[in-house]
């Protein structure tokens, strides 16, 4: 009887530990999913911004506005660097 009680106590303790660990992992998953959504949104915004800059670049190139085209390329490069650095 004592062995069964000890075994049951051990199982109960292990179950509590597993439940606690499951709660921690569930919170971590929720945190990572939220971060993933933010990263995807930021990437989508960056893509839209880059597309706009590419359209401006094409517009300036079509009209032989070289200085404006170079300025747009510079803006695009700066934006990309800031994105990589996390700004």
PyMOL Python script that loads the backbone (N, CA, C, O; Angstrom):
from pymol import cmd

cmd.read_pdbstr("""\
ATOM      1  N   UNK A   1       0.817  -1.186   0.000  1.00  0.00           N
ATOM      2  CA  UNK A   1       0.000   0.000   0.000  1.00  0.00           C
ATOM      3  C   UNK A   1       0.869   1.262   0.000  1.00  0.00           C
ATOM      4  O   UNK A   1       0.579   2.243  -0.684  1.00  0.00           O
ATOM      5  N   UNK A   2       1.946   1.200   0.792  1.00  0.00           N
ATOM      6  CA  UNK A   2       2.849   2.327   0.852  1.00  0.00           C
ATOM      7  C   UNK A   2       3.496   2.598  -0.502  1.00  0.00           C
ATOM      8  O   UNK A   2       3.661   3.749  -0.906  1.00  0.00           O
ATOM      9  N   UNK A   3       3.857   1.529  -1.188  1.00  0.00           N
ATOM     10  CA  UNK A   3       4.468   1.673  -2.507  1.00  0.00           C
ATOM     11  C   UNK A   3       3.507   2.334  -3.480  1.00  0.00           C
ATOM     12  O   UNK A   3       3.910   3.180  -4.278  1.00  0.00           O
ATOM     13  N   UNK A   4       2.243   1.952  -3.417  1.00  0.00           N
ATOM     14  CA  UNK A   4       1.245   2.554  -4.300  1.00  0.00           C
ATOM     15  C   UNK A   4       1.043   4.032  -3.970  1.00  0.00           C
ATOM     16  O   UNK A   4       0.916   4.858  -4.874  1.00  0.00           O
ATOM     17  N   UNK A   5       1.014   4.366  -2.695  1.00  0.00           N
ATOM     18  CA  UNK A   5       0.872   5.761  -2.296  1.00  0.00           C
ATOM     19  C   UNK A   5       2.065   6.590  -2.769  1.00  0.00           C
ATOM     20  O   UNK A   5       1.899   7.703  -3.267  1.00  0.00           O
ATOM     21  N   UNK A   6       3.237   6.050  -2.613  1.00  0.00           N
ATOM     22  CA  UNK A   6       4.453   6.742  -3.049  1.00  0.00           C
ATOM     23  C   UNK A   6       4.448   6.913  -4.569  1.00  0.00           C
ATOM     24  O   UNK A   6       4.819   7.963  -5.093  1.00  0.00           O
ATOM     25  N   UNK A   7       4.019   5.862  -5.260  1.00  0.00           N
ATOM     26  CA  UNK A   7       3.954   5.919  -6.721  1.00  0.00           C
ATOM     27  C   UNK A   7       2.927   6.957  -7.172  1.00  0.00           C
ATOM     28  O   UNK A   7       3.184   7.735  -8.091  1.00  0.00           O
ATOM     29  N   UNK A   8       1.767   6.962  -6.521  1.00  0.00           N
ATOM     30  CA  UNK A   8       0.724   7.943  -6.854  1.00  0.00           C
ATOM     31  C   UNK A   8       1.213   9.368  -6.579  1.00  0.00           C
ATOM     32  O   UNK A   8       0.957  10.278  -7.368  1.00  0.00           O
ATOM     33  N   UNK A   9       1.899   9.552  -5.487  1.00  0.00           N
ATOM     34  CA  UNK A   9       2.438  10.872  -5.144  1.00  0.00           C
ATOM     35  C   UNK A   9       3.468  11.317  -6.187  1.00  0.00           C
ATOM     36  O   UNK A   9       3.501  12.479  -6.592  1.00  0.00           O
ATOM     37  N   UNK A  10       4.295  10.379  -6.604  1.00  0.00           N
ATOM     38  CA  UNK A  10       5.304  10.670  -7.620  1.00  0.00           C
ATOM     39  C   UNK A  10       4.632  11.056  -8.947  1.00  0.00           C
ATOM     40  O   UNK A  10       5.046  12.009  -9.607  1.00  0.00           O
ATOM     41  N   UNK A  11       3.600  10.311  -9.322  1.00  0.00           N
ATOM     42  CA  UNK A  11       2.866  10.628 -10.558  1.00  0.00           C
ATOM     43  C   UNK A  11       2.190  11.994 -10.469  1.00  0.00           C
ATOM     44  O   UNK A  11       2.206  12.767 -11.426  1.00  0.00           O
ATOM     45  N   UNK A  12       1.606  12.279  -9.325  1.00  0.00           N
ATOM     46  CA  UNK A  12       0.926  13.565  -9.124  1.00  0.00           C
ATOM     47  C   UNK A  12       1.934  14.717  -9.233  1.00  0.00           C
ATOM     48  O   UNK A  12       1.656  15.738  -9.862  1.00  0.00           O
ATOM     49  N   UNK A  13       3.081  14.540  -8.624  1.00  0.00           N
ATOM     50  CA  UNK A  13       4.129  15.565  -8.693  1.00  0.00           C
ATOM     51  C   UNK A  13       4.601  15.753 -10.129  1.00  0.00           C
ATOM     52  O   UNK A  13       4.771  16.881 -10.592  1.00  0.00           O
ATOM     53  N   UNK A  14       4.806  14.664 -10.817  1.00  0.00           N
ATOM     54  CA  UNK A  14       5.248  14.732 -12.219  1.00  0.00           C
ATOM     55  C   UNK A  14       4.179  15.398 -13.084  1.00  0.00           C
ATOM     56  O   UNK A  14       4.504  16.213 -13.947  1.00  0.00           O
ATOM     57  N   UNK A  15       2.920  15.063 -12.862  1.00  0.00           N
ATOM     58  CA  UNK A  15       1.827  15.664 -13.621  1.00  0.00           C
ATOM     59  C   UNK A  15       1.780  17.172 -13.393  1.00  0.00           C
ATOM     60  O   UNK A  15       1.593  17.929 -14.346  1.00  0.00           O
ATOM     61  N   UNK A  16       1.943  17.615 -12.173  1.00  0.00           N
ATOM     62  CA  UNK A  16       1.955  19.050 -11.866  1.00  0.00           C
ATOM     63  C   UNK A  16       3.117  19.737 -12.573  1.00  0.00           C
ATOM     64  O   UNK A  16       2.970  20.844 -13.090  1.00  0.00           O
ATOM     65  N   UNK A  17       4.259  19.083 -12.591  1.00  0.00           N
ATOM     66  CA  UNK A  17       5.428  19.631 -13.257  1.00  0.00           C
ATOM     67  C   UNK A  17       5.189  19.755 -14.764  1.00  0.00           C
ATOM     68  O   UNK A  17       5.537  20.767 -15.374  1.00  0.00           O
ATOM     69  N   UNK A  18       4.601  18.731 -15.350  1.00  0.00           N
ATOM     70  CA  UNK A  18       4.319  18.736 -16.791  1.00  0.00           C
ATOM     71  C   UNK A  18       3.293  19.819 -17.122  1.00  0.00           C
ATOM     72  O   UNK A  18       3.430  20.512 -18.130  1.00  0.00           O
ATOM     73  N   UNK A  19       2.266  19.970 -16.282  1.00  0.00           N
ATOM     74  CA  UNK A  19       1.265  21.018 -16.509  1.00  0.00           C
ATOM     75  C   UNK A  19       1.907  22.403 -16.465  1.00  0.00           C
ATOM     76  O   UNK A  19       1.609  23.264 -17.292  1.00  0.00           O
ATOM     77  N   UNK A  20       2.784  22.601 -15.499  1.00  0.00           N
ATOM     78  CA  UNK A  20       3.477  23.884 -15.374  1.00  0.00           C
ATOM     79  C   UNK A  20       4.331  24.157 -16.600  1.00  0.00           C
ATOM     80  O   UNK A  20       4.330  25.265 -17.137  1.00  0.00           O
ATOM     81  N   UNK A  21       5.053  23.147 -17.034  1.00  0.00           N
ATOM     82  CA  UNK A  21       5.901  23.295 -18.218  1.00  0.00           C
ATOM     83  C   UNK A  21       5.050  23.559 -19.460  1.00  0.00           C
ATOM     84  O   UNK A  21       5.443  24.349 -20.318  1.00  0.00           O
ATOM     85  N   UNK A  22       3.909  22.918 -19.563  1.00  0.00           N
ATOM     86  CA  UNK A  22       3.001  23.133 -20.679  1.00  0.00           C
ATOM     87  C   UNK A  22       2.487  24.567 -20.695  1.00  0.00           C
ATOM     88  O   UNK A  22       2.380  25.168 -21.764  1.00  0.00           O
ATOM     89  N   UNK A  23       2.171  25.117 -19.548  1.00  0.00           N
ATOM     90  CA  UNK A  23       1.716  26.500 -19.468  1.00  0.00           C
ATOM     91  C   UNK A  23       2.809  27.463 -19.929  1.00  0.00           C
ATOM     92  O   UNK A  23       2.538  28.418 -20.656  1.00  0.00           O
ATOM     93  N   UNK A  24       4.044  27.203 -19.500  1.00  0.00           N
ATOM     94  CA  UNK A  24       5.169  28.037 -19.909  1.00  0.00           C
ATOM     95  C   UNK A  24       5.343  27.970 -21.430  1.00  0.00           C
ATOM     96  O   UNK A  24       5.521  28.999 -22.082  1.00  0.00           O
ATOM     97  N   UNK A  25       5.293  26.780 -21.981  1.00  0.00           N
ATOM     98  CA  UNK A  25       5.458  26.610 -23.433  1.00  0.00           C
ATOM     99  C   UNK A  25       4.314  27.257 -24.202  1.00  0.00           C
ATOM    100  O   UNK A  25       4.532  27.824 -25.273  1.00  0.00           O
ATOM    101  N   UNK A  26       3.102  27.179 -23.672  1.00  0.00           N
ATOM    102  CA  UNK A  26       1.951  27.800 -24.322  1.00  0.00           C
ATOM    103  C   UNK A  26       2.123  29.315 -24.380  1.00  0.00           C
ATOM    104  O   UNK A  26       1.839  29.937 -25.404  1.00  0.00           O
ATOM    105  N   UNK A  27       2.592  29.910 -23.276  1.00  0.00           N
ATOM    106  CA  UNK A  27       2.846  31.358 -23.268  1.00  0.00           C
ATOM    107  C   UNK A  27       3.962  31.721 -24.247  1.00  0.00           C
ATOM    108  O   UNK A  27       3.882  32.740 -24.934  1.00  0.00           O
ATOM    109  N   UNK A  28       4.985  30.901 -24.309  1.00  0.00           N
ATOM    110  CA  UNK A  28       6.099  31.156 -25.231  1.00  0.00           C
ATOM    111  C   UNK A  28       5.628  31.068 -26.680  1.00  0.00           C
ATOM    112  O   UNK A  28       6.026  31.883 -27.512  1.00  0.00           O
ATOM    113  N   UNK A  29       4.797  30.098 -26.982  1.00  0.00           N
ATOM    114  CA  UNK A  29       4.251  29.965 -28.338  1.00  0.00           C
ATOM    115  C   UNK A  29       3.433  31.195 -28.700  1.00  0.00           C
ATOM    116  O   UNK A  29       3.565  31.720 -29.805  1.00  0.00           O
ATOM    117  N   UNK A  30       2.593  31.661 -27.785  1.00  0.00           N
ATOM    118  CA  UNK A  30       1.782  32.854 -28.039  1.00  0.00           C
ATOM    119  C   UNK A  30       2.678  34.068 -28.278  1.00  0.00           C
ATOM    120  O   UNK A  30       2.403  34.876 -29.165  1.00  0.00           O
ATOM    121  N   UNK A  31       3.749  34.200 -27.490  1.00  0.00           N
ATOM    122  CA  UNK A  31       4.673  35.315 -27.654  1.00  0.00           C
ATOM    123  C   UNK A  31       5.371  35.248 -29.016  1.00  0.00           C
ATOM    124  O   UNK A  31       5.512  36.263 -29.698  1.00  0.00           O
ATOM    125  N   UNK A  32       5.800  34.055 -29.403  1.00  0.00           N
ATOM    126  CA  UNK A  32       6.481  33.895 -30.696  1.00  0.00           C
ATOM    127  C   UNK A  32       5.532  34.122 -31.870  1.00  0.00           C
ATOM    128  O   UNK A  32       5.929  34.695 -32.885  1.00  0.00           O
ATOM    129  N   UNK A  33       4.288  33.680 -31.740  1.00  0.00           N
ATOM    130  CA  UNK A  33       3.308  33.916 -32.799  1.00  0.00           C
ATOM    131  C   UNK A  33       3.042  35.410 -32.969  1.00  0.00           C
ATOM    132  O   UNK A  33       2.934  35.897 -34.094  1.00  0.00           O
ATOM    133  N   UNK A  34       2.935  36.137 -31.859  1.00  0.00           N
ATOM    134  CA  UNK A  34       2.719  37.585 -31.932  1.00  0.00           C
ATOM    135  C   UNK A  34       3.925  38.264 -32.579  1.00  0.00           C
ATOM    136  O   UNK A  34       3.769  39.170 -33.398  1.00  0.00           O
ATOM    137  N   UNK A  35       5.122  37.824 -32.210  1.00  0.00           N
ATOM    138  CA  UNK A  35       6.340  38.393 -32.806  1.00  0.00           C
ATOM    139  C   UNK A  35       6.401  38.097 -34.295  1.00  0.00           C
ATOM    140  O   UNK A  35       6.775  38.957 -35.093  1.00  0.00           O
ATOM    141  N   UNK A  36       6.031  36.878 -34.664  1.00  0.00           N
ATOM    142  CA  UNK A  36       6.032  36.487 -36.069  1.00  0.00           C
ATOM    143  C   UNK A  36       5.078  37.366 -36.874  1.00  0.00           C
ATOM    144  O   UNK A  36       5.401  37.779 -37.988  1.00  0.00           O
ATOM    145  N   UNK A  37       3.904  37.650 -36.312  1.00  0.00           N
ATOM    146  CA  UNK A  37       2.944  38.518 -37.000  1.00  0.00           C
ATOM    147  C   UNK A  37       3.509  39.924 -37.181  1.00  0.00           C
ATOM    148  O   UNK A  37       3.360  40.529 -38.243  1.00  0.00           O
ATOM    149  N   UNK A  38       4.162  40.440 -36.130  1.00  0.00           N
ATOM    150  CA  UNK A  38       4.758  41.780 -36.234  1.00  0.00           C
ATOM    151  C   UNK A  38       5.854  41.812 -37.302  1.00  0.00           C
ATOM    152  O   UNK A  38       5.944  42.761 -38.081  1.00  0.00           O
ATOM    153  N   UNK A  39       6.683  40.772 -37.333  1.00  0.00           N
ATOM    154  CA  UNK A  39       7.770  40.713 -38.316  1.00  0.00           C
ATOM    155  C   UNK A  39       7.202  40.632 -39.735  1.00  0.00           C
ATOM    156  O   UNK A  39       7.695  41.296 -40.647  1.00  0.00           O
ATOM    157  N   UNK A  40       6.165  39.813 -39.913  1.00  0.00           N
ATOM    158  CA  UNK A  40       5.548  39.697 -41.240  1.00  0.00           C
ATOM    159  C   UNK A  40       4.930  41.015 -41.668  1.00  0.00           C
ATOM    160  O   UNK A  40       5.038  41.405 -42.831  1.00  0.00           O
ATOM    161  N   UNK A  41       4.286  41.701 -40.742  1.00  0.00           N
ATOM    162  CA  UNK A  41       3.687  42.995 -41.053  1.00  0.00           C
ATOM    163  C   UNK A  41       4.761  44.007 -41.425  1.00  0.00           C
ATOM    164  O   UNK A  41       4.611  44.747 -42.397  1.00  0.00           O
ATOM    165  N   UNK A  42       5.834  44.042 -40.659  1.00  0.00           N
ATOM    166  CA  UNK A  42       6.929  44.963 -40.959  1.00  0.00           C
ATOM    167  C   UNK A  42       7.536  44.659 -42.330  1.00  0.00           C
ATOM    168  O   UNK A  42       7.872  45.578 -43.078  1.00  0.00           O
ATOM    169  N   UNK A  43       7.674  43.391 -42.656  1.00  0.00           N
ATOM    170  CA  UNK A  43       8.218  43.008 -43.965  1.00  0.00           C
ATOM    171  C   UNK A  43       7.278  43.427 -45.089  1.00  0.00           C
ATOM    172  O   UNK A  43       7.730  43.880 -46.141  1.00  0.00           O
ATOM    173  N   UNK A  44       5.980  43.280 -44.873  1.00  0.00           N
ATOM    174  CA  UNK A  44       5.006  43.687 -45.888  1.00  0.00           C
ATOM    175  C   UNK A  44       5.055  45.195 -46.106  1.00  0.00           C
ATOM    176  O   UNK A  44       4.997  45.668 -47.241  1.00  0.00           O
ATOM    177  N   UNK A  45       5.161  45.941 -45.018  1.00  0.00           N
ATOM    178  CA  UNK A  45       5.255  47.407 -45.129  1.00  0.00           C
ATOM    179  C   UNK A  45       6.540  47.788 -45.860  1.00  0.00           C
ATOM    180  O   UNK A  45       6.530  48.673 -46.716  1.00  0.00           O
ATOM    181  N   UNK A  46       7.637  47.128 -45.527  1.00  0.00           N
ATOM    182  CA  UNK A  46       8.913  47.407 -46.201  1.00  0.00           C
ATOM    183  C   UNK A  46       8.821  47.086 -47.685  1.00  0.00           C
ATOM    184  O   UNK A  46       9.338  47.834 -48.515  1.00  0.00           O
ATOM    185  N   UNK A  47       8.173  45.986 -48.023  1.00  0.00           N
ATOM    186  CA  UNK A  47       8.002  45.622 -49.432  1.00  0.00           C
ATOM    187  C   UNK A  47       7.192  46.678 -50.177  1.00  0.00           C
ATOM    188  O   UNK A  47       7.526  47.047 -51.302  1.00  0.00           O
ATOM    189  N   UNK A  48       6.126  47.159 -49.542  1.00  0.00           N
ATOM    190  CA  UNK A  48       5.297  48.198 -50.173  1.00  0.00           C
ATOM    191  C   UNK A  48       6.112  49.477 -50.359  1.00  0.00           C
ATOM    192  O   UNK A  48       6.024  50.136 -51.395  1.00  0.00           O
ATOM    193  N   UNK A  49       6.899  49.816 -49.352  1.00  0.00           N
ATOM    194  CA  UNK A  49       7.728  51.016 -49.440  1.00  0.00           C
ATOM    195  C   UNK A  49       8.768  50.862 -50.548  1.00  0.00           C
ATOM    196  O   UNK A  49       8.992  51.791 -51.323  1.00  0.00           O
ATOM    197  N   UNK A  50       9.403  49.693 -50.624  1.00  0.00           N
ATOM    198  CA  UNK A  50      10.394  49.447 -51.674  1.00  0.00           C
ATOM    199  C   UNK A  50       9.763  49.502 -53.059  1.00  0.00           C
ATOM    200  O   UNK A  50      10.362  50.012 -54.007  1.00  0.00           O
ATOM    201  N   UNK A  51       8.546  48.971 -53.166  1.00  0.00           N
ATOM    202  CA  UNK A  51       7.862  49.015 -54.456  1.00  0.00           C
ATOM    203  C   UNK A  51       7.603  50.459 -54.881  1.00  0.00           C
ATOM    204  O   UNK A  51       7.749  50.808 -56.053  1.00  0.00           O
ATOM    205  N   UNK A  52       7.217  51.289 -53.917  1.00  0.00           N
ATOM    206  CA  UNK A  52       6.982  52.704 -54.212  1.00  0.00           C
ATOM    207  C   UNK A  52       8.276  53.369 -54.669  1.00  0.00           C
ATOM    208  O   UNK A  52       8.277  54.139 -55.629  1.00  0.00           O
ATOM    209  N   UNK A  53       9.377  53.071 -53.981  1.00  0.00           N
ATOM    210  CA  UNK A  53      10.667  53.643 -54.371  1.00  0.00           C
ATOM    211  C   UNK A  53      11.089  53.166 -55.762  1.00  0.00           C
ATOM    212  O   UNK A  53      11.645  53.936 -56.544  1.00  0.00           O
ATOM    213  N   UNK A  54      10.823  51.900 -56.067  1.00  0.00           N
ATOM    214  CA  UNK A  54      11.151  51.384 -57.399  1.00  0.00           C
ATOM    215  C   UNK A  54      10.325  52.093 -58.471  1.00  0.00           C
ATOM    216  O   UNK A  54      10.837  52.389 -59.551  1.00  0.00           O
ATOM    217  N   UNK A  55       9.063  52.364 -58.183  1.00  0.00           N
ATOM    218  CA  UNK A  55       8.226  53.092 -59.139  1.00  0.00           C
ATOM    219  C   UNK A  55       8.757  54.508 -59.352  1.00  0.00           C
ATOM    220  O   UNK A  55       8.793  55.002 -60.479  1.00  0.00           O
ATOM    221  N   UNK A  56       9.170  55.159 -58.253  1.00  0.00           N
ATOM    222  CA  UNK A  56       9.752  56.496 -58.383  1.00  0.00           C
ATOM    223  C   UNK A  56      11.022  56.445 -59.217  1.00  0.00           C
ATOM    224  O   UNK A  56      11.250  57.302 -60.071  1.00  0.00           O
ATOM    225  N   UNK A  57      11.840  55.444 -58.966  1.00  0.00           N
ATOM    226  CA  UNK A  57      13.088  55.296 -59.706  1.00  0.00           C
ATOM    227  C   UNK A  57      12.821  55.148 -61.200  1.00  0.00           C
ATOM    228  O   UNK A  57      13.455  55.811 -62.021  1.00  0.00           O
ATOM    229  N   UNK A  58      11.882  54.275 -61.543  1.00  0.00           N
ATOM    230  CA  UNK A  58      11.527  54.098 -62.951  1.00  0.00           C
ATOM    231  C   UNK A  58      11.010  55.400 -63.562  1.00  0.00           C
ATOM    232  O   UNK A  58      11.364  55.743 -64.690  1.00  0.00           O
ATOM    233  N   UNK A  59      10.188  56.110 -62.830  1.00  0.00           N
ATOM    234  CA  UNK A  59       9.638  57.387 -63.302  1.00  0.00           C
ATOM    235  C   UNK A  59      10.768  58.368 -63.609  1.00  0.00           C
ATOM    236  O   UNK A  59      10.789  58.997 -64.667  1.00  0.00           O
ATOM    237  N   UNK A  60      11.709  58.488 -62.667  1.00  0.00           N
ATOM    238  CA  UNK A  60      12.814  59.428 -62.868  1.00  0.00           C
ATOM    239  C   UNK A  60      13.724  58.998 -64.010  1.00  0.00           C
ATOM    240  O   UNK A  60      14.187  59.833 -64.787  1.00  0.00           O
ATOM    241  N   UNK A  61      13.981  57.708 -64.114  1.00  0.00           N
ATOM    242  CA  UNK A  61      14.834  57.220 -65.196  1.00  0.00           C
ATOM    243  C   UNK A  61      14.176  57.464 -66.552  1.00  0.00           C
ATOM    244  O   UNK A  61      14.847  57.847 -67.510  1.00  0.00           O
ATOM    245  N   UNK A  62      12.863  57.243 -66.632  1.00  0.00           N
ATOM    246  CA  UNK A  62      12.145  57.459 -67.889  1.00  0.00           C
ATOM    247  C   UNK A  62      12.219  58.915 -68.341  1.00  0.00           C
ATOM    248  O   UNK A  62      12.156  59.198 -69.538  1.00  0.00           O
ATOM    249  N   UNK A  63      12.352  59.825 -67.401  1.00  0.00           N
ATOM    250  CA  UNK A  63      12.373  61.248 -67.730  1.00  0.00           C
ATOM    251  C   UNK A  63      13.791  61.833 -67.682  1.00  0.00           C
ATOM    252  O   UNK A  63      13.977  63.050 -67.692  1.00  0.00           O
ATOM    253  N   UNK A  64      14.778  60.945 -67.631  1.00  0.00           N
ATOM    254  CA  UNK A  64      16.188  61.345 -67.605  1.00  0.00           C
ATOM    255  C   UNK A  64      16.503  62.287 -66.450  1.00  0.00           C
ATOM    256  O   UNK A  64      17.293  63.219 -66.602  1.00  0.00           O
ATOM    257  N   UNK A  65      15.902  62.049 -65.322  1.00  0.00           N
ATOM    258  CA  UNK A  65      16.177  62.831 -64.116  1.00  0.00           C
ATOM    259  C   UNK A  65      17.149  62.029 -63.245  1.00  0.00           C
ATOM    260  O   UNK A  65      16.776  61.478 -62.209  1.00  0.00           O
ATOM    261  N   UNK A  66      18.401  61.982 -63.695  1.00  0.00           N
ATOM    262  CA  UNK A  66      19.404  61.118 -63.073  1.00  0.00           C
ATOM    263  C   UNK A  66      19.645  61.434 -61.592  1.00  0.00           C
ATOM    264  O   UNK A  66      19.776  60.523 -60.775  1.00  0.00           O
ATOM    265  N   UNK A  67      19.701  62.705 -61.254  1.00  0.00           N
ATOM    266  CA  UNK A  67      19.964  63.072 -59.863  1.00  0.00           C
ATOM    267  C   UNK A  67      18.838  62.582 -58.946  1.00  0.00           C
ATOM    268  O   UNK A  67      19.105  62.079 -57.855  1.00  0.00           O
ATOM    269  N   UNK A  68      17.612  62.721 -59.372  1.00  0.00           N
ATOM    270  CA  UNK A  68      16.477  62.254 -58.579  1.00  0.00           C
ATOM    271  C   UNK A  68      16.487  60.723 -58.487  1.00  0.00           C
ATOM    272  O   UNK A  68      16.149  60.152 -57.450  1.00  0.00           O
ATOM    273  N   UNK A  69      16.876  60.072 -59.580  1.00  0.00           N
ATOM    274  CA  UNK A  69      16.944  58.610 -59.579  1.00  0.00           C
ATOM    275  C   UNK A  69      18.002  58.141 -58.582  1.00  0.00           C
ATOM    276  O   UNK A  69      17.775  57.189 -57.834  1.00  0.00           O
ATOM    277  N   UNK A  70      19.154  58.806 -58.571  1.00  0.00           N
ATOM    278  CA  UNK A  70      20.206  58.428 -57.622  1.00  0.00           C
ATOM    279  C   UNK A  70      19.758  58.686 -56.187  1.00  0.00           C
ATOM    280  O   UNK A  70      20.081  57.904 -55.293  1.00  0.00           O
ATOM    281  N   UNK A  71      19.029  59.756 -55.959  1.00  0.00           N
ATOM    282  CA  UNK A  71      18.506  60.063 -54.633  1.00  0.00           C
ATOM    283  C   UNK A  71      17.539  58.963 -54.174  1.00  0.00           C
ATOM    284  O   UNK A  71      17.557  58.555 -53.013  1.00  0.00           O
ATOM    285  N   UNK A  72      16.710  58.500 -55.085  1.00  0.00           N
ATOM    286  CA  UNK A  72      15.765  57.430 -54.760  1.00  0.00           C
ATOM    287  C   UNK A  72      16.504  56.136 -54.445  1.00  0.00           C
ATOM    288  O   UNK A  72      16.131  55.418 -53.518  1.00  0.00           O
ATOM    289  N   UNK A  73      17.549  55.836 -55.211  1.00  0.00           N
ATOM    290  CA  UNK A  73      18.352  54.648 -54.935  1.00  0.00           C
ATOM    291  C   UNK A  73      19.014  54.755 -53.566  1.00  0.00           C
ATOM    292  O   UNK A  73      19.086  53.775 -52.825  1.00  0.00           O
ATOM    293  N   UNK A  74      19.493  55.941 -53.240  1.00  0.00           N
ATOM    294  CA  UNK A  74      20.117  56.162 -51.937  1.00  0.00           C
ATOM    295  C   UNK A  74      19.105  55.973 -50.810  1.00  0.00           C
ATOM    296  O   UNK A  74      19.419  55.347 -49.797  1.00  0.00           O
ATOM    297  N   UNK A  75      17.897  56.508 -50.975  1.00  0.00           N
ATOM    298  CA  UNK A  75      16.840  56.316 -49.967  1.00  0.00           C
ATOM    299  C   UNK A  75      16.538  54.839 -49.776  1.00  0.00           C
ATOM    300  O   UNK A  75      16.372  54.364 -48.652  1.00  0.00           O
ATOM    301  N   UNK A  76      16.471  54.123 -50.884  1.00  0.00           N
ATOM    302  CA  UNK A  76      16.186  52.695 -50.817  1.00  0.00           C
ATOM    303  C   UNK A  76      17.283  51.950 -50.065  1.00  0.00           C
ATOM    304  O   UNK A  76      16.993  51.074 -49.251  1.00  0.00           O
ATOM    305  N   UNK A  77      18.533  52.292 -50.331  1.00  0.00           N
ATOM    306  CA  UNK A  77      19.650  51.635 -49.658  1.00  0.00           C
ATOM    307  C   UNK A  77      19.649  51.947 -48.162  1.00  0.00           C
ATOM    308  O   UNK A  77      19.895  51.065 -47.340  1.00  0.00           O
ATOM    309  N   UNK A  78      19.371  53.205 -47.812  1.00  0.00           N
ATOM    310  CA  UNK A  78      19.318  53.596 -46.400  1.00  0.00           C
ATOM    311  C   UNK A  78      18.182  52.860 -45.701  1.00  0.00           C
ATOM    312  O   UNK A  78      18.361  52.359 -44.591  1.00  0.00           O
ATOM    313  N   UNK A  79      17.023  52.791 -46.332  1.00  0.00           N
ATOM    314  CA  UNK A  79      15.889  52.081 -45.743  1.00  0.00           C
ATOM    315  C   UNK A  79      16.218  50.613 -45.515  1.00  0.00           C
ATOM    316  O   UNK A  79      15.856  50.043 -44.486  1.00  0.00           O
ATOM    317  N   UNK A  80      16.903  50.005 -46.475  1.00  0.00           N
ATOM    318  CA  UNK A  80      17.272  48.595 -46.346  1.00  0.00           C
ATOM    319  C   UNK A  80      18.260  48.398 -45.193  1.00  0.00           C
ATOM    320  O   UNK A  80      18.136  47.447 -44.420  1.00  0.00           O
ATOM    321  N   UNK A  81      19.226  49.286 -45.083  1.00  0.00           N
ATOM    322  CA  UNK A  81      20.187  49.200 -43.965  1.00  0.00           C
ATOM    323  C   UNK A  81      19.487  49.358 -42.625  1.00  0.00           C
ATOM    324  O   UNK A  81      19.770  48.620 -41.681  1.00  0.00           O
ATOM    325  N   UNK A  82      18.578  50.315 -42.542  1.00  0.00           N
ATOM    326  CA  UNK A  82      17.833  50.519 -41.297  1.00  0.00           C
ATOM    327  C   UNK A  82      16.967  49.321 -40.963  1.00  0.00           C
ATOM    328  O   UNK A  82      16.825  48.961 -39.795  1.00  0.00           O
ATOM    329  N   UNK A  83      16.386  48.698 -41.982  1.00  0.00           N
ATOM    330  CA  UNK A  83      15.566  47.514 -41.754  1.00  0.00           C
ATOM    331  C   UNK A  83      16.420  46.372 -41.198  1.00  0.00           C
ATOM    332  O   UNK A  83      16.011  45.665 -40.277  1.00  0.00           O
ATOM    333  N   UNK A  84      17.600  46.208 -41.770  1.00  0.00           N
ATOM    334  CA  UNK A  84      18.505  45.151 -41.325  1.00  0.00           C
ATOM    335  C   UNK A  84      18.972  45.416 -39.899  1.00  0.00           C
ATOM    336  O   UNK A  84      19.080  44.492 -39.093  1.00  0.00           O
ATOM    337  N   UNK A  85      19.247  46.672 -39.593  1.00  0.00           N
ATOM    338  CA  UNK A  85      19.708  47.034 -38.256  1.00  0.00           C
ATOM    339  C   UNK A  85      18.573  47.069 -37.245  1.00  0.00           C
ATOM    340  O   UNK A  85      18.816  47.132 -36.040  1.00  0.00           O
ATOM    341  N   UNK A  86      17.355  47.028 -37.720  1.00  0.00           N
ATOM    342  CA  UNK A  86      16.216  46.969 -36.805  1.00  0.00           C
ATOM    343  C   UNK A  86      15.652  48.311 -36.411  1.00  0.00           C
ATOM    344  O   UNK A  86      14.971  48.410 -35.391  1.00  0.00           O
ATOM    345  N   UNK A  87      15.912  49.347 -37.186  1.00  0.00           N
ATOM    346  CA  UNK A  87      15.372  50.671 -36.879  1.00  0.00           C
ATOM    347  C   UNK A  87      14.032  50.849 -37.506  1.00  0.00           C
ATOM    348  O   UNK A  87      13.417  51.906 -37.359  1.00  0.00           O
TER     349      UNK A  87
END
""", "prot")
cmd.dss("prot")
cmd.show_as("cartoon", "prot")
cmd.util.cbc("prot")
cmd.orient("prot")
